[in-house]
Amino acid sequence: MTDLTPPVTSADGYGVTPDGFVLKGIDRIIADQQARARAMFGSDVDLTSGSALRKVLDAAAVQVHELWRALENQYYANFLTTAQGDSLDLLGADLGQARQPLWATGEVTLTGSGIRPARVLVLPEGTVVRTTPAPHTSLRTTAATTLTADAPSATVGVRAVDRGPGGNLAAGQALELEPAWARLHLNFDSATVQVANRAPISGGDLLETDDVYRARLLGVPRTLWTQDAVLARILEVPGVRDTAVFDPLGGVDASRGVFNTYLFGQHAFTTGRRTGSPYFFDIVVAVEPGWPWRQDEGDIPAVYDKVLDVVRQWRPVSVFPDIRQANQVDVGIRATLVVQPGHDPNAIRGAILSAVHAGVDRLRLGRAVLHSDLVLTVRSIAGVVDVQNLRLRRGAPLFAEVGFGGAVFGGAVELSVGENLTLAADEIAYFDLDSPLIDLQVASP
């Protein structure tokens, strides 16, 4: 005498309803079964906990409840926001987006030799390391590293350039700094740096989690050519930190010299593009540290070439992109910290720099660095009593042939206390842990 009521009906408020799938609880299932037993065998039927009929009904209720749970999972497996596991993979296949593998990660040891006593070797975040024998497997460091004559060795985290199991490396591989990248970005004079991985580089055989995969599927545009569609494709290119499309026919560009000069009562503000006539637009791309923009800057895939290939596949006929690199603006801070007695000032300083680096790294193109955000970040570090006279510093942006009305070129400037560091639409903030623009003084309360 199991509950055979079709779960898809919602007359009793359970199953598929306008508010979603309402699961029937095991207590309600048992109550319904006991009511049917009384209707069939009489109201005086023995349904106490020790009766044989009650034991049969309870065992059947467990199976019915499992059926309801399976039907609930099947119902929610049809929607991106609630699907999990294999069901989410099937929905992604319908959108043409497979679940992506992760990047292999691990650590390498950098050891310098021939370093002069007063010399400091700085290997920035994104330093490219590769295996010596071909075919090469390339890795990028995830943090900046300094080597000196007194401390010639350091361990730093690395992440594979390419996704998937191809980035996995066994311990003790023959590694080296990527020669082309090192010639362009490093200046060690007569010093040399050896690279070794004492532990395996692993994790490339894992796949992205449901939450990450779901967020990517929810952001897939449903049209072939819009700004959002092309942006979503470019953001998936390895090495792209952020991107923006400047489309003169897709919206009002207030920075253009002709803006606000039209006589709206006499002329049309803008005209449509004739079919077949060339149409140009600009794509600004911010690159992650260490990734080459052009192919001659290293042997790992250049960001410009990858972005160009993606846009070519998605652009309509006679629509041509002008792909440009964004201006990277170095950000620094100067402040006086009041630290509680007993706390290590160097540890607090390192924690502050790491927190500020993570916050600035999340900023997108054109987003200002807010003074209030940095104050809250510094005060959230354990051991910090107060932060005084915090000032933002702005380094000279890297010239990248972009000029959409705002890039400032020249020397570094220090802003006033409380002033935000504003950026142009073609600029993106970058905070280097070893930047000379950082000046943090520690004082006791």
C-alpha positions as CSV (number, residue, x, y, z in Angstrom):
1,M,0.0,0.0,0.0
2,T,2.5,2.5,-1.1
3,D,1.7,6.1,-2.1
4,L,1.1,5.9,-5.8
5,T,-0.2,9.5,-6.2
6,P,1.6,10.9,-9.3
7,P,4.2,13.4,-7.9
8,V,3.8,15.7,-10.9
9,T,0.3,16.7,-9.8
10,S,0.0,19.6,-7.4
11,A,-3.6,19.3,-6.2
12,D,-2.3,18.6,-2.7
13,G,0.4,21.2,-2.9
14,Y,3.3,18.8,-3.6
15,G,5.3,18.0,-6.7
16,V,5.6,20.5,-9.5
17,T,3.9,23.8,-8.5
18,P,4.1,27.4,-9.7
19,D,6.7,28.0,-7.0
20,G,8.9,25.1,-8.0
21,F,9.1,21.5,-6.8
22,V,7.6,21.0,-3.3
23,L,9.0,17.8,-1.7
24,K,6.6,15.6,0.2
25,G,8.2,14.9,3.6
26,I,8.4,11.4,5.0
27,D,6.0,12.4,7.9
28,R,3.4,13.4,5.4
29,I,3.9,10.2,3.4
30,I,3.5,8.1,6.6
31,A,0.3,10.0,7.5
32,D,-1.2,9.5,4.1
33,Q,-0.4,5.8,4.1
34,Q,-2.0,5.3,7.6
35,A,-5.1,7.2,6.4
36,R,-5.5,4.8,3.5
37,A,-4.9,1.8,5.8
38,R,-7.7,3.0,8.1
39,A,-10.0,3.6,5.0
40,M,-9.3,0.1,3.7
41,F,-9.2,-2.0,7.0
42,G,-11.3,0.1,9.3
43,S,-10.7,2.8,11.8
44,D,-9.8,0.2,14.5
45,V,-6.9,-1.3,12.6
46,D,-3.7,-1.7,14.7
47,L,-1.1,1.0,13.5
48,T,0.9,1.1,16.6
49,S,4.7,1.0,16.4
50,G,4.9,-2.7,17.1
51,S,2.3,-3.9,14.6
52,A,3.2,-5.8,11.4
53,L,1.2,-3.5,9.2
54,R,2.9,-0.4,10.6
55,K,6.3,-1.9,10.0
56,V,5.4,-2.6,6.3
57,L,4.0,0.9,5.9
58,D,7.1,2.5,7.4
59,A,9.4,0.5,5.1
60,A,7.4,1.4,2.1
61,A,7.4,5.1,3.2
62,V,11.2,5.2,3.1
63,Q,11.2,4.0,-0.5
64,V,8.5,6.4,-1.6
65,H,10.4,9.3,0.0
66,E,13.6,8.3,-1.9
67,L,11.5,8.4,-5.1
68,W,10.3,11.9,-4.3
69,R,13.8,13.0,-3.7
70,A,14.9,11.6,-7.0
71,L,12.1,13.4,-8.8
72,E,13.1,16.6,-7.1
73,N,16.6,16.2,-8.3
74,Q,15.4,15.4,-11.8
75,Y,13.2,18.5,-11.8
76,Y,16.0,20.9,-10.7
77,A,18.5,19.3,-13.0
78,N,16.7,21.1,-15.9
79,F,17.9,24.6,-14.8
80,L,21.4,26.1,-14.8
81,T,20.9,27.7,-11.4
82,T,20.2,24.4,-9.7
83,A,21.7,21.6,-11.8
84,Q,24.7,19.7,-10.5
85,G,27.3,17.2,-11.7
86,D,26.5,15.4,-14.9
87,S,23.2,17.3,-15.3
88,L,25.1,20.6,-15.4
89,D,27.5,19.1,-17.9
90,L,24.6,18.2,-20.2
91,L,23.2,21.8,-20.0
92,G,26.7,23.1,-20.8
93,A,26.9,20.8,-23.8
94,D,23.6,22.4,-25.1
95,L,25.3,25.8,-24.9
96,G,28.6,24.6,-26.5
97,Q,30.6,25.1,-23.3
98,A,32.3,22.1,-21.8
99,R,33.6,22.0,-18.3
100,Q,37.2,23.2,-18.3
101,P,40.2,21.5,-16.6
102,L,42.1,23.4,-14.0
103,W,45.7,24.7,-14.2
104,A,48.3,22.6,-12.6
105,T,49.9,24.3,-9.6
106,G,52.9,23.8,-7.3
107,E,56.1,25.4,-6.1
108,V,59.6,25.9,-7.6
109,T,62.8,26.9,-5.9
110,L,64.8,29.8,-7.5
111,T,68.5,29.8,-6.7
112,G,70.8,32.7,-7.8
113,S,74.5,32.4,-8.3
114,G,77.1,35.1,-9.0
115,I,75.1,37.8,-7.2
116,R,77.1,40.8,-6.2
117,P,76.9,41.9,-2.6
118,A,74.9,45.0,-3.3
119,R,72.8,43.5,-6.0
120,V,69.1,42.5,-5.6
121,L,67.6,40.3,-8.3
122,V,63.8,40.8,-8.6
123,L,61.7,38.2,-10.4
124,P,58.3,39.8,-10.8
125,E,54.9,38.0,-10.6
126,G,54.3,36.2,-13.9
127,T,58.0,35.2,-14.5
128,V,57.9,32.4,-17.1
129,V,59.6,29.1,-16.3
130,R,59.7,26.2,-18.7
131,T,61.0,22.6,-19.0
132,T,64.4,22.3,-20.7
133,P,63.7,19.4,-23.1
134,A,61.2,20.0,-25.9
135,P,58.2,20.0,-26.1
136,H,58.3,22.7,-23.4
137,T,55.8,22.9,-20.6
138,S,55.6,26.6,-19.4
139,L,54.8,27.8,-15.9
140,R,54.3,31.3,-14.5
141,T,55.1,32.4,-11.0
142,T,52.2,33.6,-8.8
143,A,54.2,36.1,-6.7
144,A,57.2,38.4,-6.9
145,T,60.5,37.0,-5.6
146,T,63.8,38.7,-4.7
147,L,67.2,37.1,-4.5
148,T,70.3,38.6,-2.9
149,A,73.8,37.4,-2.0
150,D,72.8,36.8,1.6
151,A,69.5,35.0,0.6
152,P,70.2,33.5,-2.8
153,S,67.4,31.0,-2.7
154,A,63.6,31.4,-2.5
155,T,60.5,29.2,-3.0
156,V,57.6,30.6,-5.0
157,G,54.3,29.3,-6.3
158,V,53.8,28.5,-10.0
159,R,50.8,27.8,-12.2
160,A,50.8,26.1,-15.6
161,V,50.3,28.4,-18.6
162,D,47.9,25.9,-20.3
163,R,44.9,24.2,-18.6
164,G,44.7,20.4,-18.3
165,P,47.0,17.5,-17.4
166,G,49.7,18.6,-19.9
167,G,50.8,21.1,-17.2
168,N,51.5,18.4,-14.6
169,L,55.2,17.8,-13.9
170,A,56.9,15.2,-11.8
171,A,59.3,16.2,-9.1
172,G,62.9,17.0,-10.1
173,Q,62.2,18.2,-13.7
174,A,64.9,20.1,-15.6
175,L,63.6,23.7,-15.6
176,E,64.9,27.1,-16.7
177,L,63.8,30.7,-17.1
178,E,62.2,31.1,-20.5
179,P,65.0,32.7,-22.5
180,A,63.1,35.1,-24.7
181,W,61.0,36.4,-21.8
182,A,64.0,36.8,-19.5
183,R,65.9,38.8,-22.1
184,L,63.0,41.3,-22.4
185,H,62.0,41.6,-18.8
186,L,65.0,40.8,-16.6
187,N,68.5,42.3,-16.2
188,F,70.7,40.1,-14.1
189,D,74.1,41.2,-15.5
190,S,76.5,38.3,-14.8
191,A,74.2,36.6,-12.3
192,T,72.3,33.4,-13.2
193,V,69.2,31.8,-11.7
194,Q,68.5,28.1,-11.6
195,V,65.0,26.7,-11.2
196,A,64.0,23.4,-9.6
197,N,60.8,21.7,-8.5
198,R,61.3,19.5,-5.5
199,A,57.6,18.5,-5.4
200,P,55.3,17.6,-8.3
201,I,53.3,20.2,-10.2
202,S,49.8,18.7,-10.1
203,G,46.1,19.5,-10.3
204,G,45.8,19.8,-14.1
205,D,43.7,16.6,-14.3
206,L,41.0,18.2,-12.1
207,L,37.9,19.9,-13.5
208,E,36.4,23.2,-12.5
209,T,33.8,23.0,-9.7
210,D,30.0,23.3,-10.2
211,D,29.9,26.8,-8.9
212,V,32.6,28.1,-11.3
213,Y,31.1,26.2,-14.2
214,R,27.6,27.4,-13.4
215,A,28.7,31.0,-13.2
216,R,30.4,30.8,-16.6
217,L,27.3,29.2,-18.2
218,L,25.0,31.8,-16.8
219,G,27.2,34.5,-18.4
220,V,27.1,32.9,-21.9
221,P,25.4,35.4,-24.3
222,R,22.5,34.0,-26.3
223,T,23.3,36.2,-29.4
224,L,26.2,35.9,-31.8
225,W,27.3,39.5,-32.0
226,T,26.9,42.0,-29.2
227,Q,29.4,43.7,-27.0
228,D,28.6,41.2,-24.2
229,A,29.1,38.3,-26.5
230,V,32.5,39.3,-27.7
231,L,33.6,40.3,-24.2
232,A,32.7,36.9,-22.8
233,R,34.8,35.2,-25.5
234,I,37.8,37.5,-25.0
235,L,37.7,37.0,-21.2
236,E,38.2,33.3,-21.7
237,V,41.5,33.8,-23.5
238,P,44.4,32.8,-21.3
239,G,46.3,35.9,-20.0
240,V,43.5,38.3,-20.3
241,R,42.8,40.1,-17.0
242,D,40.0,42.4,-18.3
243,T,38.7,43.8,-21.6
244,A,36.4,46.6,-22.8
245,V,34.9,47.3,-26.2
246,F,34.7,50.9,-27.4
247,D,32.0,50.8,-30.1
248,P,31.1,54.2,-31.6
249,L,27.8,52.9,-33.1
250,G,26.9,50.9,-30.1
251,G,26.5,53.8,-27.7
252,V,27.2,57.5,-27.0
253,D,30.9,58.2,-26.6
254,A,31.0,61.5,-24.7
255,S,34.8,61.8,-25.1
256,R,34.6,62.4,-28.8
257,G,35.1,66.0,-29.9
258,V,31.8,66.1,-31.9
259,F,29.8,65.2,-28.8
260,N,27.4,67.9,-27.7
261,T,27.8,69.8,-31.0
262,Y,24.9,68.4,-32.9
263,L,21.7,70.3,-33.6
264,F,19.2,67.7,-32.6
265,G,16.3,69.5,-34.2
266,Q,18.0,69.7,-37.6
267,H,20.3,66.7,-37.9
268,A,20.3,63.0,-36.9
269,F,22.6,62.3,-34.0
270,T,24.0,59.2,-35.7
271,T,23.5,57.3,-38.9
272,G,23.3,53.6,-39.4
273,R,26.0,51.6,-41.2
274,R,25.3,50.7,-44.7
275,T,25.3,47.0,-45.4
276,G,28.7,45.9,-46.6
277,S,30.6,49.1,-45.7
278,P,33.6,48.7,-43.4
279,Y,33.0,49.3,-39.7
280,F,35.7,49.6,-37.2
281,F,35.7,49.4,-33.4
282,D,38.3,49.2,-30.6
283,I,39.0,46.5,-28.1
284,V,41.2,47.3,-25.1
285,V,42.7,44.3,-23.4
286,A,44.4,44.3,-20.0
287,V,47.0,41.5,-19.7
288,E,47.9,39.6,-16.6
289,P,51.5,40.0,-15.3
290,G,54.0,38.0,-17.3
291,W,51.9,37.3,-20.4
292,P,53.5,38.5,-23.7
293,W,51.4,40.8,-25.8
294,R,53.3,40.0,-29.0
295,Q,54.7,36.7,-30.0
296,D,58.3,38.0,-30.1
297,E,58.1,38.6,-26.3
298,G,58.3,34.9,-25.4
299,D,57.5,31.4,-26.5
300,I,54.1,31.1,-24.7
301,P,51.0,32.1,-26.7
302,A,50.7,35.9,-27.2
303,V,47.6,37.5,-25.9
304,Y,47.1,39.7,-29.0
305,D,47.2,36.8,-31.4
306,K,44.7,34.8,-29.3
307,V,42.3,37.7,-29.0
308,L,42.5,38.4,-32.7
309,D,41.6,34.8,-33.5
310,V,38.6,34.8,-31.2
311,V,37.2,38.1,-32.6
312,R,37.7,36.9,-36.2
313,Q,35.5,33.9,-35.5
314,W,32.7,36.0,-34.0
315,R,32.7,39.3,-35.9
316,P,30.2,39.9,-38.7
317,V,31.2,40.5,-42.3
318,S,33.0,43.8,-42.9
319,V,33.4,44.5,-39.1
320,F,37.0,44.9,-38.1
321,P,38.5,45.2,-34.6
322,D,41.4,47.4,-33.5
323,I,42.9,45.5,-30.6
324,R,45.1,47.5,-28.2
325,Q,46.8,46.9,-24.9
326,A,45.5,48.7,-21.9
327,N,47.7,51.1,-19.9
328,Q,48.8,49.6,-16.7
329,V,49.1,52.1,-13.8
330,D,51.3,51.2,-10.9
331,V,49.7,52.0,-7.6
332,G,51.5,52.7,-4.3
333,I,50.6,53.8,-0.8
334,R,52.3,55.8,1.9
335,A,50.9,55.6,5.5
336,T,51.8,55.4,9.1
337,L,50.6,52.4,11.0
338,V,49.8,52.2,14.7
339,V,50.5,48.6,15.8
340,Q,49.6,46.9,19.1
341,P,52.6,46.0,21.2
342,G,53.7,42.4,20.8
343,H,52.8,42.1,17.1
344,D,55.5,41.7,14.5
345,P,55.6,44.8,12.3
346,N,57.1,43.0,9.4
347,A,54.3,40.3,9.4
348,I,51.7,43.0,9.6
349,R,53.3,44.9,6.8
350,G,53.3,41.8,4.6
351,A,49.7,41.0,5.4
352,I,48.7,44.5,4.5
353,L,50.5,44.4,1.2
354,S,49.0,41.0,0.3
355,A,45.5,42.3,1.1
356,V,45.9,45.5,-0.9
357,H,47.4,43.5,-3.8
358,A,44.4,41.2,-3.8
359,G,41.9,44.1,-3.7
360,V,43.6,46.1,-6.5
361,D,43.9,42.9,-8.6
362,R,40.1,42.6,-8.6
363,L,39.6,46.0,-10.1
364,R,38.5,46.3,-13.7
365,L,39.4,48.7,-16.5
366,G,38.7,52.3,-15.6
367,R,37.8,51.5,-12.0
368,A,39.2,53.9,-9.4
369,V,41.2,52.9,-6.4
370,L,39.2,54.2,-3.5
371,H,40.9,55.7,-0.5
372,S,38.2,54.4,1.8
373,D,38.6,50.8,0.6
374,L,42.3,50.8,1.4
375,V,41.7,52.3,4.9
376,L,39.2,49.5,5.6
377,T,41.6,46.9,4.3
378,V,44.5,48.1,6.4
379,R,42.3,48.3,9.6
380,S,41.0,44.8,9.1
381,I,44.5,43.3,9.6
382,A,45.0,41.8,13.1
383,G,47.3,44.0,15.2
384,V,46.6,47.3,13.5
385,V,45.2,49.9,15.9
386,D,45.0,52.8,13.4
387,V,46.2,54.0,10.0
388,Q,47.3,57.6,9.7
389,N,47.9,59.9,6.7
390,L,47.3,57.2,4.1
391,R,48.0,58.6,0.7
392,L,47.7,56.9,-2.7
393,R,50.6,57.1,-5.2
394,R,50.3,56.8,-8.9
395,G,53.1,55.6,-11.2
396,A,53.5,56.5,-14.8
397,P,51.2,54.2,-16.9
398,L,52.8,52.0,-19.6
399,F,52.2,53.5,-23.0
400,A,50.1,51.1,-25.1
401,E,49.0,53.2,-28.0
402,V,45.6,53.9,-26.4
403,G,44.0,57.3,-26.2
404,F,40.4,57.4,-25.3
405,G,40.6,60.6,-23.3
406,G,42.3,60.3,-20.0
407,A,45.6,58.4,-19.9
408,V,48.2,60.5,-18.0
409,F,51.8,60.1,-18.9
410,G,54.7,61.4,-16.9
411,G,56.3,61.0,-13.5
412,A,54.7,59.5,-10.4
413,V,52.4,61.6,-8.3
414,E,51.2,61.4,-4.7
415,L,47.6,62.3,-3.9
416,S,46.2,64.1,-0.9
417,V,44.9,62.3,2.1
418,G,41.4,61.0,1.3
419,E,41.7,61.5,-2.4
420,N,40.8,58.6,-4.7
421,L,43.0,57.5,-7.6
422,T,40.9,57.8,-10.6
423,L,41.6,56.0,-13.9
424,A,40.7,56.6,-17.5
425,A,38.6,54.0,-19.4
426,D,41.8,52.6,-21.0
427,E,43.7,52.2,-17.7
428,I,43.9,49.4,-15.1
429,A,45.4,49.5,-11.7
430,Y,48.3,47.2,-10.7
431,F,49.9,46.9,-7.2
432,D,53.4,45.4,-7.1
433,L,54.4,44.1,-3.7
434,D,58.0,45.3,-4.3
435,S,57.1,48.7,-5.8
436,P,59.2,51.7,-4.8
437,L,56.0,53.6,-4.5
438,I,55.2,51.7,-1.2
439,D,56.2,53.5,2.1
440,L,54.7,52.0,5.3
441,Q,56.0,53.3,8.6
442,V,55.2,51.6,11.9
443,A,54.6,53.4,15.1
444,S,53.7,52.2,18.6
445,P,50.5,53.5,20.3
